[in-house]
Amino acid sequence: MNYIDLHLHSTYSDGTLTPLLLVKEAKKHGLQAISLTDHDTMEGVSEIIAHGITYGVEILPGVELSAHIDSASIHILGYGLRHNDPLLLSRLESIQHARNLRNEKIITRLNDLGIDITKEDVDTLSQTGQTGRPHFAQILISKGVIHSFDEAFDKYLGQNGIAYVPRKILPAADAIRYIKEAGGIAVLAHPLTIDQSITCIPELVETLKGFGLGGIEVYYPSHSKAARKTLFELSRVFDLVATGGSDYHGHSQTGNGMGKTGKNQRLPYEIFEKLKSRLQTT
C-alpha cells in the first residue's frame, strides 16, 4: 500500500529539515505523496516540488495559516493553492510583517527581564529569514536560561508566559477566503487542540463551513481512535473532505514521526486521491 503525509514543516518556518531533506525522508519512509504546510508562508513550495520530481515523490502545495474565531485560536490548512499567486504572496507577506513586529516586542520583554538576546541571535537560527517563538526557545536553551522547549513556553513564550506577546492574526473567514481565492481548499487543522472534549467542534465546523471550509484534519497523532471516529462523522455530516498528517517538524521533535498519525497508523494514498478529487470541484 502507498502512504502519504499532508502536514509537514520545513526550515522555511519552524521545522528543522530543508525541503530537500523532507523529500529524502519521505522517500525513506515509503511515502508516495506529501504536502509542505509551513506556517504563513509558501516560500519553500517551489523548491520541494522540484525535489519531489527528482525523487519521485508527489507534492501538493500547502500552507498553514494562523487564525481566530471569536476568542478561539485555530489553524487553517490550505491545499492545492497556486503558490505563486501574486495576491496570495502579498497577503502572506503582510502576515510575516506582523510576525516580525511581534518578535521585536518579545526581544524587548526578554531584555527587560535581564536576558541578553538580540534580533541577530534569532535571525541566525533561521535559514529563510522567518523566525518565531521556537527560535526564541532554542536561544533560551543555548544560553542556559531554561532546559527544554516545554519550559521555554511554560515560563516565557506561551500564552501565560512572562515574555508572551500576542500576534495579530487573521479572522478565520479571511484565512479561508485567502486560500479559496488562490484556488485551494481550506481544512481545519488538529481540531482537538481547540477543544479536547470535541463538544464545541461541531458548532465551530458549521460556522467555518459557512465561510467556505472544505475539510477537517481527522487523522492526527494526538487524536484517539474515538476522536477520529467522531471527526470523520463530522466530515461526513458537513460534506467535508477528511485529511491527515503528522505535523512533522524534524528530527529534533519528540513524538510525531514523518508519515505517522498515531501508534502504528499511517495514511493510505486513498485519502490524497479524495482530496485531489475535491480540489477539482472547488
N, C-alpha and C positions, 0 to 999 in steps of 0.2 A: 504493500500500500504506500502511496505517496502522501507526504505530510507538508504542513505549512506553518508559518508563524506570522501573524498580521499585526504585531505590536513590538517594535524594536526601536532602540535609541542608539545614536552614534555620537562621535565626538563633535558633531555639529550642534548638539545640545548638551545633555548631561550624561551621555554614555561614554565608555572608556575605549571602545573599538572604532576604528575608522570604517567607512563604508566597505572598503576592500576586505578588511578583516571580518566584517559581518558576513559578507558573501562567502568567504572561505569557511567560516564557522558553520554557516547554513549548509554548505556542500558537505562538510564533515559529518553533520548530523542527519544527512539524507533528506533535507528539505527541498521540495520542488519549487516552492514559491514563498516569498516573504514580502513584507511591507515595512519600509523605514518610516516611522512616525515620530520624528523628532518634535520637541516642544516648540511650537510657534515659529517654525522655520522649515523651509523645503530646500535649503541650500545644498544638502547632500544628495538630493534625489537624482540629479543627472549623473553624478559620479557613481552611485550604486547601480543605476540602470546599466551603465557601461560595463561595470564589473560583472553584473548579472549575465549579460550576454556572453562575456568571456568564459564564465564558469558554468553556464547552463542552468542558472537559477532565475526563475521568473520573478520580476519585480513589479509590485503595484505601488505607484506613487501614493504617499500618505503624509499626514501631519497630525499632531495632537494639540488642539487649542485649549487653553485655559479659559474658563467662562464662569459666569454666575447666573443663578436664577433666584430671585428674592435674596435670602441670606445664605443660600447653599452654594458652595464652590464645587464646580463639576469640570470634567474634561470631555471634550468632544473630539473624536477621531474623524478625520476626513480621508476618504479613499477614492482613488481614481481621478484626482484633480489634475487639471492642466498646470503642471508645476512651474511652467514658465509664463503663466498668465500675468501680464503687467499689473492689472488691478489687484490681483491676489498678492503679488510680491510687494506692492506698495502698502497694502494693509498689514502684511506681516512685518514690514519694516517699521511701521508705527508701533506695533506691539513690542518689537525689540527695543525701540527707543524708551518705552515705558519701563521695560526690564532694566535698562541701563540706569535710568534715574533712580530706580529702587536700589540698585547696587551701590550707588554713591551714598544714599542715605544709610544703608547697612554699614558701610565703611565708617561713616561719621559716628554712628552709635557704638560700634566696636572700639573706635579710637577713644570716645568719651568714657568707655569702661576700662581704659588703660591697656587695651590690646593693640599692639603696633601692627597695623595692616594697611596696605596701600592698594590703589587700583592696579598698579603694575603687578603686585603679588597675585591678584586674582586673574588678570589677563594672561599671565604666563602659563596658567594651567589650562587655558582654552586654546585649542588648535585652530579655532574658527572665529574667535572674537566674541562669541556668545558665552556669557557667564551667568551663573545663577547661584542659588544657595548651596548646592552640592560642592561647588568650588570653594565657597567660604568654609564649608565643613572640612574640606581637605586641608586648607591652610591652618585652621584652628588645631587640627590633629598634628600637623607637621611642627607647629610651634609649641606643642605640648600643653596647650590650653585645655583640651579635652582629649578623650581617648577613643571615641567612636563617633560614627555618624549619628547614631541614636542620641548620644549625649549632646552632640552639637545642636541638633534640632530641639531636643527637650529643654536645654538650658538657654540657648541663644537664638536660634534661627526659626524655630517653629512658631506657630500662632501664639503660644503662651511664653515664648522666649523673650529674654530681656533686650535682645537686639532685633526683634522682629519688626519688619516694615511691610505693611500691606502693599500689594501691587495692583495698579489699575488693570482690571481685566474686562473682557468683553461680556456684554449681556449674552445669554445663551442664544437668543433669537438672532443676534448678529453673527455669532460664530457659525451657526447652521447656515445662515444666508450666504456668508462668505464662501463656505465650502460648496454649496449648491451652485452659486454663480460662477464658480471655477470648474463646473462640470462634475463635481464629486458627490459622494453620498456621505451623509453625516451619521455617526454612530456614537451612542452614549458609552463612554469608557468606564470600565470597572465599577458598576453601579453600587456594589456593596461598600465601597469607600465613602459613599454618600450616606448610606443607611444600612448597617449590618443586619437589621431585622427585616429589611426589604418592605416594611409596611408602607413607607411613603413613596416607594418607587413606582407603583402603578400610576398614581396621580401625576408624578413627575414625567413619566414616559408619555402619558396622554397629553400633557401640556407641550412637551417638546415635539411630539408628533404634529401638533398644530402649527409649530414653527417650521416643520419640514424634516424632522428626524427620520432617518431611513433604516436605522439598525440599532441593535443592542449588543454590547460585548458580553456574551453569555459565558464564554469559556475563558477563565482567568485563574491564575494559580491559587488565589485566596478564596475562590468560590467553591463551596462544598457541593456534593452531589445534589443535595436538596435544593440549594440555591440555584444551581444550573438548571434544574428541572423547572423551578418557578420562573426564572428569567426566560427560559425557552418558551414556556407557555405564554408569557407576556409578549414575546416577539410574535407568536402566532396570533394572539388576540388582536394586536395592533398592526398586523401585516408588516412587520419589520424583519429585516434580514438578521440572522444570528451570526455573530462573528466571534473571534477569539484570538488570543496571543499571550505571550509570556511576559511582556513588558520588560524584556531583557535589556540591561544597561551595561553588560560587560562582565569580564571575569572577576572583577573585584566585588561584584554584587553578591551578597549572600541570598540564597533561596532560588529564585527563578533561573532555570537554565533555558537556553535557547530551544525553542520548539516544544517546551513543556508548559502545559496549562493546569497542572495538578500532578499528584503522585501517579506515575505510570500512565499519564494521559497525554496524548498527542492529537493534533488536529488533522483530520483527513482532508485531502485535496478537494473533496466534495463541497466543503464549506466555502472554499475560494471560488469554486465554479458558481455557486449560488450567489455570491457577492457580485461576481462579474456579470452574471445574468441580470441582476437587479440594476447594476450600473447602466446597462444597455437600455433600460426603460426609463431612466431618470432624465 
